[in-house]
Amino acid sequence: MNKTILFSHHEKLKAKMVPFSGFKMPVWYAGLKEEHKAVRENCGMFDISHMGCFEITGENAKSFLQQISCNDLDKTKENNMVYSMALNENGGILDDIMIGKLPTSFYLVVNAGNKEKMVNWINGLDTTGITITDLNKTNGFIAIQGPTATENLSKIFNIDFKAIGRFTVERRALDGIECVVSRTGYTGEDGFELLIPNESIGTLWEKIIENGVQPCGLGARDTLRIEAGLPLYGQELSETITPLETRYKWVVKLEKDFIGRDALAKLKETTTRTTIGFKMEDRMIPRPHYKVVGGGEVTSGTLSPTLGIPVGMALISKDLAESGEFEIDIRGKAYKAIVTSVPFVKK
């Protein structure tokens, strides 16, 4: 089981640790509800060092990324971050990815559970004219999320974090330490993700906590992202699901060339499934892979800590989605679900 660079800090805080994507990770410190509330109402910090981070340089860096990204990087301005997906030849999702455009390089973030798969897949492509550097070997990765994240970080580091635009990425010195700072996150709240050198991340982690920011674990990270309607690989996304069946059809730019494009072009008019949000009529919690009566299944579900009701996402037929309601088989009994707009918690 792998450990992140911050593992000893989690132990010091007496975090409850669990296996996740090959790593031993904190699921909570104070408790899921308390950490969830901290991020929704104030500010929380997550260790996300298990995520895969790469720097891509070279004369063919952009053209290479254009081939593996179904979204279009041609319209990306310097210091912007782009959400995209890497696909197989059949249009199935290998991973959902973030690509940042720095002045002299590109910054690629992949999911923890898919890092090895993505590295092997990329190494099987034509990588002439590019150099790929694994930033995880020398850096840790943390996320500070919540409505007061900007204010808190500005005070802690005496830097105007307001000047860092949404979905941008840049190199910034924090206490004299050069970091990669992006205004991105996975909670539905404003916030930042910081790539910090291994020798300094523990010091900055502790400084942020000492200034009142709540450390948070995977439990709150999951309930927060479900309330925001954000996808999780292995649930809303997989190699048997295409972007056309997700809530993120907009990432597909068929006017450009990319791996999987031809398959998606053929599927565009014939796709019969779609991903929707729903709420339960009864207080029954929908779990991933619960079957939908009439076809399909729940992909994510939880009792929303903010709303106090069970909510979730499901991959079902377009006809069933258009009906506005359906039933979920929970331990042999059918329970009614109402199709609902997402995010469930609107900011």
C-alpha positions in Angstrom: 0.0 0.0 0.0 1.5 3.4 -1.1 1.6 6.3 1.3 1.6 10.0 0.4 4.3 12.4 1.5 1.9 13.6 4.2 1.2 10.2 5.7 2.9 11.0 9.0 0.9 14.2 9.4 -2.3 12.2 9.0 -1.1 9.8 11.7 -0.3 12.8 14.0 -3.8 14.1 13.6 -5.2 10.6 14.3 -7.0 10.4 11.0 -9.0 7.2 10.2 -7.0 5.6 7.3 -8.4 3.4 4.5 -7.1 1.9 1.3 -7.9 4.0 -1.8 -6.5 3.7 -5.3 -3.5 1.8 -4.0 -2.8 4.4 -1.3 -3.5 4.5 2.5 -5.6 7.7 2.7 -7.5 9.6 5.4 -11.2 9.0 5.2 -11.8 11.6 8.0 -10.2 13.4 10.9 -13.0 15.0 13.0 -15.8 13.3 11.2 -17.5 13.3 7.7 -20.3 15.7 8.6 -18.1 18.2 10.4 -15.6 18.2 7.5 -18.3 18.5 4.9 -19.8 21.4 6.7 -16.4 23.1 7.0 -16.0 23.1 3.2 -19.5 24.2 2.5 -19.5 27.1 5.0 -15.9 28.0 5.6 -12.7 26.2 4.4 -11.2 22.7 4.4 -8.0 21.1 3.1 -7.5 17.7 1.5 -4.3 15.7 0.8 -4.6 14.8 -2.9 -1.0 13.6 -3.4 -2.4 10.3 -4.8 -3.5 12.1 -8.0 -1.1 11.8 -11.0 0.6 15.1 -12.0 2.9 15.5 -15.0 4.8 18.2 -16.8 4.9 17.8 -20.6 7.4 19.8 -22.6 8.9 19.7 -26.1 8.1 21.0 -29.6 5.2 18.4 -30.0 3.7 18.8 -26.5 0.6 20.6 -27.7 -0.1 18.4 -30.7 0.4 15.3 -28.6 -2.1 16.6 -26.0 -4.5 17.5 -28.7 -4.5 13.9 -29.8 -5.3 12.5 -26.4 -7.8 15.2 -25.4 -11.4 15.2 -26.8 -11.6 18.9 -25.8 -9.8 21.5 -27.9 -6.6 23.1 -26.6 -6.3 25.5 -29.6 -8.6 28.0 -27.8 -6.8 27.7 -24.5 -5.1 30.8 -23.3 -1.8 30.8 -21.4 -2.3 29.9 -17.7 -5.7 28.4 -18.3 -6.8 24.9 -17.1 -9.0 22.8 -19.3 -11.3 19.9 -18.3 -11.2 17.0 -20.8 -11.3 13.3 -21.3 -8.8 10.8 -22.8 -10.6 8.1 -24.8 -9.9 4.7 -26.3 -10.5 4.0 -30.0 -14.1 3.0 -29.2 -14.8 6.3 -27.5 -14.8 4.8 -24.0 -13.3 7.0 -21.3 -9.8 6.1 -20.2 -9.8 9.0 -17.7 -11.1 12.5 -17.1 -8.1 14.8 -17.0 -7.1 18.4 -16.4 -4.7 20.2 -18.7 -3.0 23.4 -17.8 -1.1 25.7 -20.2 2.0 27.2 -18.5 4.3 29.6 -20.4 6.9 26.9 -21.4 5.1 23.6 -20.7 1.8 21.8 -20.1 0.5 20.5 -16.8 -1.5 17.3 -16.8 -3.5 15.9 -13.9 -5.0 12.4 -14.0 -6.9 10.3 -11.5 -5.0 8.3 -8.9 -6.5 4.9 -9.8 -5.7 5.5 -13.5 -2.2 6.8 -13.3 -0.4 3.5 -14.2 -3.0 2.8 -16.9 -2.5 6.3 -18.4 1.3 6.1 -18.3 1.2 2.7 -20.1 -1.2 4.0 -22.7 0.7 7.2 -23.3 4.0 5.2 -23.7 2.3 3.2 -26.4 1.6 6.3 -28.5 4.0 8.3 -30.6 5.9 10.5 -28.0 8.5 11.9 -30.5 9.4 15.5 -29.6 8.0 15.5 -26.1 9.3 14.9 -22.6 7.0 13.7 -19.8 8.1 14.4 -16.2 6.4 12.6 -13.3 5.9 15.5 -10.8 4.7 13.1 -8.1 8.2 11.9 -7.5 9.3 15.3 -6.2 6.0 17.0 -5.1 2.9 16.6 -2.9 -0.5 17.9 -3.8 -3.1 19.5 -1.6 -6.5 21.2 -2.2 -7.9 24.0 -0.1 -11.7 24.4 -0.7 -14.6 26.5 0.5 -16.1 30.0 0.3 -13.4 31.4 2.5 -10.5 29.7 0.8 -9.4 32.8 -1.1 -9.5 35.0 1.9 -7.7 32.5 4.2 -4.9 31.7 1.8 -4.4 35.4 1.0 -3.9 36.1 4.8 -1.8 33.0 5.4 0.7 33.6 2.6 0.4 37.4 2.2 -0.5 37.0 -1.5 -3.6 38.2 -3.3 -5.2 34.8 -4.2 -8.2 36.8 -5.7 -5.9 37.7 -8.6 -5.7 34.1 -9.6 -8.7 33.5 -11.9 -11.0 30.6 -11.9 -9.7 27.6 -13.9 -6.2 29.2 -14.2 -2.8 27.8 -13.3 0.4 29.5 -12.6 3.7 29.2 -10.7 3.7 31.1 -7.4 6.1 31.5 -4.5 4.5 30.6 -1.2 6.8 31.5 1.7 9.6 31.5 -0.8 8.7 28.0 -2.1 7.9 27.8 -5.8 4.6 25.9 -6.2 2.1 25.3 -9.0 -1.2 26.9 -8.0 -4.5 26.3 -9.8 -7.9 27.7 -9.0 -9.7 24.4 -9.4 -11.3 21.7 -7.2 -13.7 18.9 -6.7 -16.2 20.1 -4.2 -18.5 22.5 -5.9 -16.9 25.3 -3.9 -14.2 27.9 -4.8 -10.7 26.8 -4.0 -7.2 26.0 -5.0 -5.0 23.0 -5.7 -1.3 23.4 -4.8 1.5 21.3 -6.1 4.3 21.7 -3.5 7.9 20.3 -3.3 8.2 17.3 -1.0 10.7 19.0 1.3 8.2 21.9 2.0 4.7 20.5 1.8 4.6 19.3 5.4 5.5 22.7 6.7 2.9 24.4 4.5 0.3 21.8 5.4 0.8 22.4 9.2 0.9 26.2 8.7 -2.5 26.2 6.9 -4.1 24.0 9.7 -2.6 26.3 12.4 -4.4 29.2 10.7 -7.8 27.5 11.2 -8.3 25.4 8.1 -10.0 22.1 8.8 -8.2 19.0 7.4 -10.7 16.8 5.5 -10.7 13.2 4.3 -12.1 11.2 1.4 -15.5 10.8 3.1 -16.3 14.5 2.8 -14.6 14.7 -0.6 -17.1 12.2 -1.9 -20.3 13.7 -0.4 -19.2 17.2 -1.5 -18.6 16.1 -5.1 -21.9 14.2 -5.2 -23.8 17.3 -4.0 -22.0 19.2 -6.8 -22.9 16.5 -9.4 -19.3 15.8 -10.2 -18.3 12.5 -11.8 -16.1 9.8 -10.2 -14.1 7.5 -12.4 -15.3 3.9 -12.1 -18.8 5.1 -11.4 -20.0 7.9 -13.7 -17.0 7.4 -16.0 -15.4 4.2 -17.4 -14.1 2.6 -20.6 -17.6 1.2 -21.2 -19.2 4.7 -21.0 -18.6 7.4 -23.6 -18.6 11.2 -23.0 -21.9 11.4 -24.9 -23.5 9.4 -22.1 -22.3 11.7 -19.4 -23.3 15.2 -18.2 -20.1 16.4 -19.9 -21.0 16.1 -23.6 -19.6 19.6 -24.1 -16.0 18.4 -23.7 -16.3 16.6 -27.0 -15.1 18.8 -30.0 -15.8 16.7 -33.1 -14.4 19.4 -35.3 -10.9 18.4 -34.3 -9.0 15.1 -34.5 -8.4 13.0 -31.4 -8.2 9.4 -30.4 -11.8 8.0 -30.3 -13.2 10.8 -32.5 -14.5 8.6 -35.3 -16.3 6.2 -32.9 -18.0 9.2 -31.2 -19.0 10.7 -34.5 -20.8 7.4 -35.4 -22.4 7.2 -31.9 -23.6 10.8 -31.7 -27.0 10.1 -33.2 -27.5 6.6 -31.8 -26.6 6.9 -28.1 -29.6 5.8 -26.0 -28.2 6.3 -22.5 -27.7 9.4 -20.4 -26.5 10.4 -16.9 -29.0 12.2 -14.7 -29.3 13.5 -11.1 -32.2 12.3 -8.9 -33.6 12.6 -5.4 -35.4 9.8 -3.5 -39.0 10.1 -2.3 -38.2 7.9 0.7 -35.2 8.2 3.0 -33.5 5.2 1.4 -29.9 5.8 0.4 -29.1 4.8 -3.2 -25.7 3.1 -3.6 -23.5 2.6 -6.7 -24.6 -0.3 -8.9 -28.1 -0.5 -7.5 -30.3 -1.5 -10.4 -32.8 0.8 -12.0 -36.2 -0.8 -12.8 -36.5 -0.8 -16.6 -32.7 -0.7 -17.2 -29.7 1.2 -16.0 -28.1 1.6 -12.6 -27.2 4.1 -9.9 -23.6 5.4 -10.3 -23.3 7.5 -7.1 -25.6 8.2 -4.1 -25.5 9.5 -0.6 -27.6 11.1 2.1 -26.8 14.8 1.3 -25.3 16.4 4.5 -26.4 19.8 3.3 -30.0 19.0 2.1 -30.7 16.1 4.5 -32.2 14.0 1.7 -30.9 11.0 -0.4 -29.6 12.1 -3.8 -27.6 10.5 -6.5 -26.7 10.1 -10.1 -27.7 7.2 -12.5 -27.0 6.0 -16.0 -30.3 5.2 -17.6 -32.1 5.3 -20.9 -33.0 8.6 -22.4 -36.7 7.6 -22.5 -36.7 6.8 -18.8 -34.9 10.1 -18.0 -37.5 12.1 -20.0 -40.3 10.5 -18.0 -39.1 12.4 -15.0 -39.2 9.5 -12.5 -38.1 5.9 -12.1 -37.7 3.2 -9.5 -34.5 1.8 -7.9 -34.3 -1.8 -6.7 -33.0 -1.6 -3.1 -32.7 -5.0 -1.4 -35.6 -6.4 -3.5 -38.0 -3.5 -3.2 -38.7 -0.7 -5.7 -38.3 2.9 -4.4 -39.3 6.0 -6.4 -36.6 8.4 -7.6 -37.4 11.9 -9.2 -35.1 13.2 -11.9 -33.5 16.4 -10.6 -31.3 19.1 -12.0 -27.7 19.1 -10.7 -25.8 20.4 -8.9 -28.0 19.5 -6.0 -26.5 22.2 -3.9 -26.5 25.4 -6.0 -24.1 28.2 -5.2 
